[in-house]
Amino acid sequence: MKNRIIKIIVIIILGAVISNAQWKLEAPIHFSVLSGIDFIMKHEYARADSVFRVVAKHYPDHPVGYLYRAAVLQAYNIDFDVPIEQGKFDSLIRMGKGASEKISSPWSGYFLGTADGYDAYERVERGDWFGGVRKGMSSASQFEEIIDKDSSFYDAYVGLGTYYYWRSRKTEFLRWLPFVKDDRALGIKMLIAGAERSEYNRFAAMSALISIYLDAEEYSKAEEWAQRGLNSYPENRIFLWGLATSLDRQNRSADAVSAYSHLLENIVHGQAPHPYNEIICRLNLVKSKVAFNDTTDVFYHLKQLLTYEKCSYPSHLQSRAKAKFEEARALLVKLENQRTALK
């Protein structure tokens, strides 16, 4: 019953004029967090970690430094598709949760929910689905409690909205059961509110909305949110991927070529520890070019990505990389046969 009431309250809030109340951390922690987030969004991970390391040193009893250092590790992991430093990550989560229990409410619950949310994602990534679900439920419970007490705590909307959508999405096959609800629309509304009103999670909400709209095959909305993110961070790879993918799936091949070309330039200069993302980008760029009969540079891109066949990849990417090389080789043969036939 409590969760049902919370959801009704949220729906009313989202459909009405909302107060301008906003929760902020105390200065100077507030400004340090904004600075660190700015570095994360610019993919300057070492500088972001340095900011949060200083926060942890100066405020050892506050969870911000520890949890945002864990966020930096996770952002690097997602950006470059590499295994996370698990020991370091788990230690930061433990210290963050310990510190969260010592600060005042609602920040205590918010940071406990944030810690469990980070932990849930990482457990799923390493195959611990049961642990991930358990931590995800714990995170959502913390955020629900905060929103139940104060609906203006918009940063809590982001984690909860993400949880609502993906929980409903992954339990579609159980929808015939009376106790399994479809909260996808509510999750999206909460994420939009978070993207527009949260203090620290605006760009996390935008990223979540891009993934959700791509999943829901609402590609124009994914494009819209990717562009909104790029308006603030024009070189952010999460938003560049979102834009290119959404254009590609709308069959706007010329626009997709432009977006993939921009993304490729960014990736090449991004000092990635392995070339998997470059391989995907080059292959998608070629396919978009071929889609509107532009074969300029396609042989170069295919041959370039095939030079990475001998590179070392994380274990979870090895079979995927092999499949991409096979696809690229088949496409190269096809294009060479077409070129020969035209001579």
Phi, psi and omega per residue, in radians:
M1 nan -0.704 -3.130
K2 -1.039 -0.818 -3.141
N3 -1.091 -0.655 3.138
R4 -1.100 -0.748 3.124
I5 -1.099 -0.755 3.141
I6 -1.017 -0.800 -3.103
K7 -1.107 -0.698 3.118
I8 -1.113 -0.743 3.117
I9 -1.054 -0.786 -3.116
V10 -1.083 -0.766 3.139
I11 -1.052 -0.736 3.123
I12 -1.115 -0.755 -3.130
I13 -1.060 -0.798 -3.065
L14 -1.205 -0.375 -3.109
G15 -1.699 0.066 -3.057
A16 -2.202 3.128 3.051
V17 -1.283 2.199 -3.051
I18 -1.751 2.537 3.133
S19 -1.159 2.847 3.139
N20 -1.562 0.180 3.121
A21 -1.060 2.493 -3.102
Q22 -2.607 2.402 3.107
W23 -1.630 2.252 3.094
K24 -2.314 2.574 3.004
L25 -1.237 2.763 -3.129
E26 -1.187 2.589 3.016
A27 -1.278 2.534 0.086
P28 -1.593 0.051 -3.128
I29 -1.033 -0.713 -3.137
H30 -0.929 -0.864 -3.082
F31 -1.235 -0.563 3.079
S32 -1.157 -0.712 3.123
V33 -1.111 -0.790 3.123
L34 -1.081 -0.686 3.113
S35 -1.133 -0.781 3.137
G36 -1.124 -0.713 3.101
I37 -1.093 -0.696 3.110
D38 -1.038 -0.740 3.107
F39 -1.150 -0.677 3.102
I40 -1.067 -0.803 -3.106
M41 -1.140 -0.431 3.084
K42 -1.606 0.108 -3.123
H43 1.091 0.465 3.068
E44 -1.683 1.269 -2.940
Y45 -1.197 -0.665 3.127
A46 -1.100 -0.714 3.131
R47 -1.209 -0.660 3.089
A48 -1.096 -0.802 3.140
D49 -1.092 -0.641 3.119
S50 -1.085 -0.734 3.107
V51 -1.043 -0.853 -3.065
F52 -1.302 -0.446 3.046
R53 -1.134 -0.721 3.102
V54 -1.126 -0.729 3.107
V55 -1.051 -0.783 -3.138
A56 -1.114 -0.614 3.131
K57 -1.204 -0.774 -3.083
H58 -1.401 -0.458 -3.127
Y59 -2.258 1.171 -3.040
P60 -1.137 -0.317 3.136
D61 -1.671 0.121 3.125
H62 -1.910 2.446 -3.073
P63 -1.313 -0.281 -2.998
V64 -0.958 -0.874 -3.073
G65 -1.042 -0.771 -3.103
Y66 -1.211 -0.820 -3.053
L67 -1.239 -0.612 3.104
Y68 -1.315 -0.473 2.989
R69 -1.139 -0.674 3.044
A70 -1.109 -0.654 3.112
A71 -1.118 -0.638 3.101
V72 -1.105 -0.781 3.103
L73 -1.034 -0.745 -3.105
Q74 -1.211 -0.677 3.117
A75 -1.110 -0.726 3.095
Y76 -1.099 -0.750 3.116
N77 -1.039 -0.782 -3.118
I78 -1.229 -0.740 -3.099
D79 -1.084 -0.840 -3.016
F80 -1.808 0.019 3.099
D81 0.940 0.955 3.109
V82 -2.159 2.725 3.078
P83 -1.077 2.465 -3.136
I84 -1.352 2.720 3.019
E85 -1.289 1.546 -2.911
Q86 -1.074 -0.785 -3.130
G87 -1.052 -0.800 3.131
K88 -1.134 -0.762 -3.141
F89 -1.068 -0.882 -3.113
D90 -1.069 -0.669 3.123
S91 -1.120 -0.751 3.127
L92 -1.128 -0.677 3.104
I93 -1.119 -0.764 3.131
R94 -1.076 -0.804 -3.140
M95 -1.148 -0.666 3.112
G96 -1.121 -0.734 3.123
K97 -1.179 -0.684 3.110
G98 -1.070 -0.747 3.122
A99 -1.230 -0.572 -3.116
S100 -1.090 -0.577 -3.109
E101 -1.263 -0.188 -3.065
K102 -1.795 -0.137 -3.094
I103 -1.760 2.991 -3.021
S104 -1.351 2.718 3.081
S105 -1.346 2.592 0.069
P106 -1.541 -0.022 -3.115
W107 -1.079 -0.555 3.110
S108 -1.028 -0.894 3.139
G109 -1.138 -0.645 -3.136
Y110 -1.102 -0.816 -3.109
F111 -1.285 -0.538 3.025
L112 -1.127 -0.739 3.089
G113 -1.138 -0.681 3.107
T114 -1.117 -0.779 3.131
A115 -1.055 -0.777 3.128
D116 -1.174 -0.569 3.095
G117 -1.153 -0.802 3.064
Y118 -1.040 -0.784 -3.107
D119 -1.111 -0.707 -3.134
A120 -1.056 -0.821 -3.133
Y121 -1.045 -0.790 -3.070
E122 -1.196 -0.632 3.107
R123 -1.124 -0.728 3.091
V124 -1.103 -0.728 3.140
E125 -1.018 -0.639 -3.118
R126 -1.679 0.223 2.983
G127 1.630 0.059 3.115
D128 -1.564 1.317 -3.063
W129 -1.132 -0.723 -3.130
F130 -1.091 -0.823 3.116
G131 -1.098 -0.669 3.117
G132 -1.112 -0.752 3.114
V133 -1.122 -0.756 -3.126
R134 -1.081 -0.798 3.122
K135 -1.188 -0.621 3.101
G136 -1.104 -0.730 3.105
M137 -1.136 -0.702 3.116
S138 -1.118 -0.738 3.103
S139 -1.067 -0.833 -3.128
A140 -1.068 -0.690 3.137
S141 -1.067 -0.717 3.113
Q142 -1.110 -0.792 -3.115
F143 -1.168 -0.670 3.105
E144 -1.060 -0.738 -3.133
E145 -1.109 -0.701 3.118
I146 -1.115 -0.833 -3.101
I147 -1.166 -0.579 3.099
D148 -1.066 -0.615 -3.108
K149 -1.522 -0.559 -3.096
D150 -2.640 1.804 -3.064
S151 -1.270 -0.111 3.133
S152 -1.583 0.065 3.132
F153 -1.484 1.343 -2.949
Y154 -1.204 -0.418 3.117
D155 -1.115 -0.492 3.107
A156 -1.270 -0.369 -3.134
Y157 -1.127 -0.532 -2.970
V158 -1.219 -0.898 3.112
G159 -1.111 -0.690 -3.114
L160 -1.238 -0.715 3.110
G161 -1.093 -0.714 3.091
T162 -1.081 -0.774 3.137
Y163 -1.084 -0.802 -3.116
Y164 -1.026 -0.798 -3.093
Y165 -1.119 -0.917 -3.011
W166 -1.273 -0.519 3.033
R167 -1.095 -0.794 3.131
S168 -1.161 -0.681 -3.114
R169 -1.123 -0.698 -3.074
K170 -1.452 -0.116 3.118
T171 -2.021 0.396 3.139
E172 -0.994 -0.624 -3.091
F173 -1.206 -0.180 3.116
L174 -1.848 0.126 -3.016
R175 -1.069 -0.345 3.135
W176 -1.255 -0.271 3.119
L177 -1.384 2.442 -3.027
P178 -1.141 -0.436 -3.070
F179 -1.667 0.052 3.116
V180 -1.779 1.917 -3.044
K181 -1.691 2.738 3.062
D182 -1.795 1.761 -3.102
D183 -1.839 0.366 -3.097
R184 -1.099 -0.794 -3.112
A185 -1.104 -0.703 3.111
L186 -1.137 -0.724 3.111
G187 -1.044 -0.738 3.130
I188 -1.128 -0.752 3.123
K189 -1.065 -0.706 3.132
M190 -1.162 -0.685 3.113
L191 -1.153 -0.678 3.091
I192 -1.094 -0.754 3.082
A193 -1.059 -0.725 3.117
G194 -1.141 -0.703 3.132
A195 -1.129 -0.542 -3.078
E196 -1.633 -0.399 -2.968
R197 -2.263 -0.256 -3.073
S198 -1.271 2.710 -3.081
E199 -1.468 -0.711 -2.995
Y200 -2.048 -0.256 -3.008
N201 -1.986 0.322 -3.093
R202 -1.002 -0.834 -3.040
F203 -1.373 -0.490 3.002
A204 -1.118 -0.678 3.102
A205 -1.140 -0.736 3.115
M206 -1.072 -0.783 3.117
S207 -1.051 -0.753 3.120
A208 -1.112 -0.699 3.138
L209 -1.140 -0.664 3.092
I210 -1.063 -0.841 3.136
S211 -1.071 -0.716 -3.107
I212 -1.182 -0.783 -3.125
Y213 -1.212 -0.557 3.010
L214 -1.132 -0.740 3.118
D215 -1.106 -0.680 -3.113
A216 -1.430 0.001 -3.124
E217 1.074 0.535 3.021
E218 -1.790 1.301 -2.912
Y219 -1.225 -0.550 3.131
S220 -1.175 -0.585 3.104
K221 -1.264 -0.647 3.054
A222 -1.069 -0.739 3.103
E223 -1.060 -0.750 -3.125
E224 -1.037 -0.797 -3.099
W225 -1.290 -0.577 3.051
A226 -1.094 -0.754 3.140
Q227 -1.155 -0.652 3.096
R228 -1.096 -0.708 3.086
G229 -1.130 -0.726 -3.129
L230 -1.194 -0.423 3.072
N231 -1.067 -0.551 3.117
S232 -1.636 -0.644 -3.108
Y233 -2.337 1.456 -3.007
P234 -1.149 -0.235 3.137
E235 -1.960 0.224 3.138
N236 -1.274 2.181 -3.028
R237 -1.236 -0.521 3.085
I238 -1.070 -0.801 -3.132
F239 -1.269 -0.628 3.091
L240 -1.118 -0.748 3.058
W241 -1.060 -0.772 -3.133
G242 -1.062 -0.746 3.131
L243 -1.140 -0.866 -3.107
A244 -1.069 -0.760 -3.122
T245 -1.143 -0.738 -3.124
S246 -1.157 -0.676 3.091
L247 -1.171 -0.737 3.118
D248 -1.015 -0.811 -3.077
R249 -1.304 -0.245 3.002
Q250 -1.549 0.076 -3.114
N251 1.045 0.547 3.048
R252 -1.681 1.287 -2.928
S253 -1.071 -0.734 -3.124
A254 -1.097 -0.764 3.106
D255 -1.159 -0.658 3.124
A256 -1.121 -0.684 3.097
V257 -1.031 -0.784 3.127
S258 -1.075 -0.765 -3.116
A259 -1.187 -0.760 3.114
Y260 -1.149 -0.610 3.119
S261 -1.123 -0.747 3.086
H262 -1.099 -0.794 -3.141
L263 -1.085 -0.750 -3.125
L264 -1.053 -0.769 3.111
E265 -1.037 -0.724 3.116
N266 -1.102 -0.814 -3.109
I267 -1.087 -0.792 -3.100
V268 -1.029 -0.593 -3.126
H269 -1.653 0.124 -3.021
G270 -1.588 0.000 3.098
Q271 0.957 0.855 3.114
A272 -1.236 2.562 -3.132
P273 -1.276 -0.239 3.035
H274 -2.678 2.794 -2.977
P275 -1.605 0.298 -3.034
Y276 -1.032 -0.798 -3.125
N277 -1.123 -0.614 3.079
E278 -1.125 -0.703 3.109
I279 -1.037 -0.850 -3.134
I280 -1.073 -0.787 -3.094
C281 -1.123 -0.788 3.134
R282 -1.099 -0.728 -3.126
L283 -1.134 -0.753 3.114
N284 -1.158 -0.632 3.094
L285 -1.087 -0.787 3.123
V286 -1.067 -0.820 -3.104
K287 -1.110 -0.621 3.091
S288 -1.202 -0.677 3.085
K289 -1.102 -0.812 -3.126
V290 -1.080 -0.564 -3.090
A291 -1.074 -0.479 3.062
F292 -2.136 0.608 2.961
N293 1.046 0.633 3.031
D294 -1.922 1.856 -3.105
T295 -1.737 0.220 3.103
T296 -1.048 2.151 3.054
D297 1.209 0.031 -3.055
V298 -1.136 -0.664 3.137
F299 -1.177 -0.656 3.097
Y300 -1.068 -0.845 -3.091
H301 -1.109 -0.735 -3.139
L302 -1.156 -0.762 3.137
K303 -1.189 -0.607 3.117
Q304 -1.123 -0.806 -3.110
L305 -1.209 -0.507 3.109
L306 -1.241 -0.311 3.073
T307 -1.226 -0.240 -3.120
Y308 -1.575 0.119 -3.052
E309 -1.099 -0.502 -3.101
K310 -1.565 -0.026 -3.105
C311 -1.235 2.826 3.111
S312 -1.614 2.384 -3.120
Y313 -2.236 2.646 3.026
P314 -0.988 2.639 -3.027
S315 -0.978 -0.622 -3.091
H316 -1.284 -0.193 -3.121
L317 -1.856 -0.173 -2.992
Q318 -1.064 -0.821 -3.134
S319 -1.217 -0.609 3.125
R320 -1.186 -0.703 3.103
A321 -1.112 -0.729 3.128
K322 -1.043 -0.731 3.135
A323 -1.127 -0.655 3.123
K324 -1.193 -0.670 3.094
F325 -1.123 -0.699 3.116
E326 -1.131 -0.719 3.109
E327 -1.121 -0.746 -3.136
A328 -1.129 -0.724 -3.132
R329 -1.133 -0.727 3.127
A330 -1.133 -0.697 3.127
L331 -1.179 -0.671 3.112
L332 -1.086 -0.773 3.114
V333 -1.085 -0.768 -3.137
K334 -1.058 -0.801 -3.114
L335 -1.194 -0.646 3.095
E336 -1.162 -0.659 3.077
N337 -1.133 -0.690 3.114
Q338 -1.154 -0.698 3.120
R339 -1.144 -0.684 3.112
T340 -1.125 -0.694 -3.111
A341 -1.144 -0.473 -3.111
L342 -1.425 -0.270 -3.116
K343 -1.281 nan nan
